C-alpha cells in the first residue's frame, strides 16, 4: 500500500508531508490524529482489553485473570490522574 504524499487535517486544515505524520494520520499543527477511534481512545482500549480478558477466561483462566487485573489497575490509575487534574483546577 502506498501512502499519499501529504495529509490534510480535517480539523484545522493544515497539511503535513512528513512520512510519519502521513502514516499515523497525525496533525503536528493541532496535535490531533485524523482518525479518532478505538486505537486512539484510552477508554476504548480499556474496554477492548476487558473484552479480550473475557475471551481469554474461556481459553486460559490464569492469563485472563492477569489481564483483568491489568485492566483494573489501568482504570484505577486513570481515575487517579483525573482526580489529580481536578485538584489542580481547584
C-alpha positions as CSV (number, residue, x, y, z in Angstrom):
1,X,0.0,0.0,0.0
2,X,1.5,3.3,-1.0
3,X,0.9,6.4,1.2
4,X,-0.2,9.7,-0.2
5,X,2.5,12.5,-0.5
6,X,0.8,14.6,2.2
7,X,-2.1,14.6,4.7
8,X,-4.5,17.5,5.3
9,X,-6.0,17.7,8.8
10,X,-9.8,17.5,8.8
11,X,-9.9,19.7,12.0
12,X,-7.6,22.6,11.3
13,X,-6.8,22.3,7.5
14,X,-3.0,22.2,8.0
15,X,-1.0,20.0,5.6
16,X,1.9,17.8,6.5
17,X,4.3,16.0,4.2
18,X,6.3,14.2,6.9
19,X,6.1,10.4,6.2
20,X,5.4,9.5,9.8
21,X,2.6,12.1,10.1
22,X,1.1,10.6,6.9
23,X,1.4,7.0,8.2
24,X,-0.1,7.9,11.6
25,X,-2.6,10.4,10.1
26,X,-1.3,12.9,12.7
27,X,-1.5,16.7,12.5
28,X,1.5,18.4,14.1
29,X,-0.2,21.8,14.0
30,X,-3.2,20.9,16.2
31,X,-1.6,17.8,17.8
32,X,-4.5,15.5,16.9
33,X,-5.0,12.4,14.9
34,X,-7.2,12.5,11.8
35,X,-8.6,9.2,12.9
36,X,-10.3,9.3,16.3
37,X,-11.2,5.7,17.1
38,X,-10.5,2.8,19.4
39,X,-6.8,2.8,18.6
40,X,-6.5,6.4,19.8
41,X,-9.1,6.4,22.7
42,X,-7.8,5.2,26.1
43,X,-11.2,4.3,27.3
44,X,-11.9,2.3,24.2
45,X,-8.6,0.5,24.6
46,X,-9.5,-0.5,28.2
47,X,-12.9,-1.7,27.0
48,X,-11.2,-3.8,24.3
49,X,-8.9,-5.3,26.9
50,X,-11.8,-6.2,29.1
51,X,-13.5,-7.9,26.2
52,X,-10.3,-9.8,25.4
53,X,-10.0,-10.8,29.1
54,X,-13.4,-12.4,28.9
55,X,-12.4,-14.3,25.8
56,X,-9.2,-15.5,27.4
57,X,-11.1,-16.6,30.5
58,X,-12.8,-19.3,28.4
59,X,-9.4,-20.4,27.0
60,X,-6.8,-19.8,29.7
61,X,-8.2,-18.8,33.1
62,X,-4.9,-17.8,34.6
63,X,-3.9,-15.5,31.7
64,X,-7.4,-13.9,31.7
65,X,-7.1,-13.1,35.4
66,X,-3.8,-11.4,34.9
67,X,-5.2,-9.4,32.0
68,X,-8.3,-8.4,34.0
69,X,-6.1,-7.3,36.9
70,X,-4.1,-5.1,34.4
71,X,-7.3,-3.5,33.2
72,X,-8.5,-2.8,36.7
73,X,-5.1,-1.3,37.6
74,X,-5.2,0.9,34.5
75,X,-8.7,2.1,35.2
76,X,-7.6,2.9,38.8
77,X,-4.6,4.8,37.5
78,X,-6.7,6.7,35.0
79,X,-9.2,7.7,37.8
80,X,-6.3,8.8,40.0
81,X,-5.0,11.0,37.2
82,X,-8.4,12.6,36.7
83,X,-8.7,13.3,40.4
84,X,-5.3,14.9,40.4
85,X,-6.3,17.1,37.5
86,X,-9.4,18.2,39.4
87,X,-7.4,19.0,42.4
88,X,-5.0,21.1,40.3
89,X,-8.0,23.1,38.9
90,X,-9.3,23.9,42.3
